[in-house]
Amino acid sequence: PPPHAGFQLEAIDGSRAVRAPGPGRPMLVVFYLGFGCLHCVEQLQALRPHTGAFTALGIDVLTIGTDDLATMRNAHAALDGPMPFPMLADPSLRAFRDWRCHDDFEDQPLHGTFLVDGDGRVRFQDVSHEPFVAFEWLLGETARLLAFAPDRRN
């Protein structure tokens, strides 16, 4: 499995989130096209009830959106309660490009969902014009995906 690209972004709460490529805690990273995309808001709402189950498996859940912090904060305040995961702002689309969630031909960001193991390797990815919402399925696959050791045959 390939290594993840890392990121250095600001979070909606004003903190700075940095994740260098390489080992760390397993994480589920969801790239979304901002609060102006109805499908993305539906995706975030679909992720919300599964966050605790991913966390119970030792997986950090976080999202990266295209909005700037001010837009993200205003939209987040209008939601029915806060999201249970960090929300990071990437208006420059640098992380989108680094993680290959960007259509260079159309010059547009794409939706992306990535499961990264503790060794910093991408075990699952879905990059598309449509947001990934099968989080219940992914929960079932997570144990299998993270148990596989890439340096030996299982």
N, C-alpha and C positions, 0 to 999 in steps of 0.2 A: 504493500500500500504506500502511496506517496505521502510525503510530509505535508502538514498544513502550512499555510503561508504566513500565519501570524497577523497581528494587527496592533495598532496604537491609536485608540479613539477615545473621544469623550463620551461619558454616559449621561443619561437624562438627569441623574441626580448631581451632576457637576463633577463627579470623580473621573479619573483617567483610567481607562482599561488598557492594559498592555499584555499581550500574549506573544512571546517570541516563538518562532518556529522551534519545535523540539519537544522533549518530554514535559509533562505537567499532568494536571488532572484531566480525565476524559471530559469532553464537552460536546454539546449539541449546539451548533451555530446555525441560525436561521437568518438569511439575508432577505429583506423585504423592500418593496419599492416605495415605502413611505405611507403615511396615513391618507394620502390622496387616492390610493389604490384600494378600492372596496374589497377586492379579493385578498389583499394583504391584511387588512383589518380582520377579515374572516379567518385568515390563517392564524393570526396572533390569538384570536379568540379560541380557535381549535387547539392551539398549543397550551393555552392556559390551564385546563384541567389535568393535563398530563405532566406538568412541570414537577409536581411532587414525586411522581413515580420515577422520573428520570433522576431527580435528586437523590431519592432513596437508593438508586443503583450507583451512586457516587459520581454522577454526571452533571457538570455545570451546564445550565441552559442559558443562552444569551442570544439576543437578536441584534442585527445590524441593519439600520435603515438609511434611506437616501436623504431624509429630511435634515435640516439644520436643527440645532438644539432648541431654539425658540419655537419653531413649528412643531417639533416633537413634543415639547412640554405642553403647548396649548392643546394639541390633539389628545394627548394622554390624559389631561385634566377632564376632558369631555367623556372619557370612557366610564363604564360602570365599575369603578374601583381600579386600583393600580394593578399593573401586570406583575406577576410573581417572579420575574426574571429581569436581569439587567438589559437595558435598551441603549444601544450605542448609536451615535450619529456619524454617518460617513457621507456628508454632502459633496465631498470631492471625488467620491467613488473610487478612491485608492484601494481600499480593502476589497471592493467589488471586483476590481481589475486583478488584484493580486490573487484572489481566490477563483478567478476565471468565471465570475458571475457577471459578465459583461459581453454584450454582442458588439464587437469592434466594427463590424460592417455597418450595422444600424446605429452605432454609437449610443447604445442604450443599456442600462443595467438589466440584469435578469434575476429572477428569484433563485435562491439556492438554499439547500439544507445539507448540512455536513455533520456526520458523527465522527469525532476524532478520539482515538484511544489515548491511554496514558503515555504512550511512547511518542505522541505527536503525529501519528499517522492517520490519514483519512480512511475510515473503514466503510463509510457509506456516503454517497453524495447524490443529490438530485438537483440539477441545474436546468431551468426551463423558463419558458414564457409564462407558465402557470405555476402558482405556488403549491408546494407540497403540503398536504394536510393529513396524510395517513400516519399520524403520530401513534395511534394505538398499535398499528402494525409494526412500526419501527420499534416500539417498546418491546414487542415480542421478539424481534430480530436482534435487539441490542446485545443480549447475553451471548448469543451465538457469534455475532460479529466480533465482540471484544474478547471472546475466549480463544479464537483462532490465533495461533502464533505464526506470523509470516515467515519465520526462519526455520520452521519445521512442518512436516506434513501431519495433518490431523485426520 
